[in-house]
Amino acid sequence: MIVLAIDTAGTGCFAALYDSDRDTVLGAAGADIGRGHAERLMEFVDAALGAAGMDLPDVDRIAVTIGPGSFTGIRVGVAAGRGLALALGVPAVGVSTLAALAADRPGPSLIAIDAKRDEVYWQRFAADGSAATPPAIASVEEARAIALAEGEALGGSAAALLRADAEAGTDGVSIATVARLGARLDPEASQPRPLYLRGPDAKPQAGFAIRRA
């Protein structure tokens, strides 16, 4: 199975072609661009296809990161993944950034992403990478108590915020890992839906009405 993996959940914008039968990344492209995912994503998809010597009709599945992460980036990636899957007539699956970070760590782990505003996105994973708890958001103080209670290995950008002995982590996921996880998921149970965990910053103002002529 050929998987087109897309990651726009953070500051990076990446795409890769992965052959699940050979467990091989055939081509990849992308960069840590900060902003402008909507403008650059298809450029990187085309570059990854070119590196793999493939065309879009060769793709059997789309795998896209669903967050938590950047609101705008997540929307861009999920919309692109769904659109490509619909156009190609192939399934699309969503891969959590928390799960992707956990998959590259040995043993049980607690993955914690700095959500800013003194909050943390977090989730526990078993040694085999399966979720031990649902993804959640908590204050740094609450997450610190959670991390200290169990004492498992920490990963992610908030690791050093939660325990003094933890190494500073990153939220950048491996596009190869996204592809591998996406190849294993059940499309019926893993359709790509944004995993925000926190509401948007912008909210409609109340108390205004349109005056009728």
N, C-alpha and C positions, 0 to 999 in steps of 0.2 A: 504494500500500500504506500502510495506517495502522499505525504502530508505537507501542506503549505502552512507553516507556523508564522504567526504575526505577534509581535509584542510592541504595544504602544502605551502600556499602563504607567510607565515612569517617564523619565527624561529621555530615555533611549527610544529609538524607532528601528525595529529590526524585522527581517523576514528570512525564512530559510525553507529549503526543500529537503525533506527527510524520507528515506526509504526504510520503512519499518521492517521489511523482510530481511534486509542486510544490516539493520541498525546503523545506518550511515547517513550523515548529512551530505547531501549532494552539492549544495550551493547555498551561500548565505550572504547577506548584505545588510548594511545599516550603520547607524552612528548614534552617539549620544548628542542629540540636537537640542535638548531643552524644550523648545516649543516648535510649532509648525508641523506637527505630525500629519495633519490632513494634507498638507502640500507635498510632503516628502514620501509618504508611505508607498504609494504605487510605484514611485521611482525605485525604491528598495526592493519591492516585489519583483519588478521587471529585472533588476540586477541579479537577484537570487535565481530567478528562472534562467537567465542567461548563463550564470556560473554553473548551473546544473545541466545546461543543454536541453532544457525542457520548455514547453509551452503550457499555458493555463489548462487546456483540455487534458493534460497528463495528470492533473491533480485529482486524487481520490477523496481527500478530506481536508478541511480547513480547521486549524487549531489557533485560538486567539486568547491572549491574556485578558481576564475580566476584572482585575483588581484584587484587593484594594490598591489605590494609587491615584493618579491624576484624573480628575473628573473628565477633563477634555480629552485626554489621551485615551481613556477607556471608551468613551463614546465613539471616537474615531475608529479604534480598532474593532470594536464589536460591530459597528455599522458596516465597516469594510468586510469583515469576515462573513457576516450574514449575507451581504450583497453578492460577494463572490460565490458563496455556496449556492445561493438561489440561481445565479446565472449559469453555474456549471452543473447544477443538478446533483450536488454532492452534499454529504452531511457536514455540519459545523459543530465544533465542541468548544466549550470555554474552560480555560485552565487558570486556576487561582494563582496569583503571584506568591501567596504564602506557601502553597503546595509546591510550587516550582523551587522556591528557596529551600524548603525542607528536603526535597528529593536529592539535593546535592550534598547533604550532610549525613554522616554515619550516625546511627543510633537514634534514640528518642530525642526530640528537640522541641523547644518553644521558639517559634518564629515571631519576632516583634518588629513592626515597621513604624518608624516615627511618623505620626499623623499630624504633627505640628499642634499648636494650641494646647500644649501640655497633655496630649493624648497619644495613645498607641493602638495600632491595629495588631491583634495577636491571635495565635492559634497553636495548639499543641499537636504534635505528630508522633506516631509510634515509630519503632525502629524500621519498619518496612515502608515508611512514608505515608501510611494511611492516616487520616484525620482522627485524632483522639478527642478533640472538642470542636465545636463549630467556630467559625471565624467571629471575632468580636472586637469591639472598641472599648477602651478603658482609659482612665486617667493614668498618667505616669505612676502616680503613687499606688493606685490599685494594681497596675500591671507589675510593679516592683514586688508587691506582696505575693502575687501569684507566682512570679519567677523564683522567689526565695523559698516558697513553700515546698516546691518539688525538687529544685536544684538540678534539673536536666540541662543539657547544652543549649546555649542561646544562639540565635542567628538573626540577621536582619539589622537594619540601621539603628534600631532602638535598643539593641542588646546592651551596649555600654551604659545606657540610661537606667537599666534595670538592675544590673549587678556590676560591682566594681571590678570583678575578676574577668568579666567578659571582654572579648576582643571587639573592637569597632567593626560593625558589619556593613553590608551594603544591601540595597534593594534591587540592584540590577540582576535580573534573572538571565540564565543561559537560554538562548533561543533554541539550542539543541535539546535542552531539558523540556522546554515547552512542547517541542515537537514530539518527543518520546512519550511524555505524559498524554498528549493529545491523541496519540495513536492507540493508547490503551483504554481510553474512556468510552463509555457507552453513549452513543449520540442521542439516544432517547432520554437519558437521564442527565445529560451534561450540555444541553443547548446553551449557547453563549448569552448570558444575561449579566449586565454590569453588577459587580459586587462593590457597592459604595460604602456600606456600613455607617456612613454619616451623611446627613442631608446636605444639599447644595448650599453654598454661601449666599447666593443671590436668591432673594425671596420677593414675591410680588407685593407691592404696597397695598394696604387695605385702606378703605375710606374714600376712594375715588370712584366716581361714576361718570359715564359718558352722558352728557346732556343731549337730549333729543331736540331736534329743531322743531 
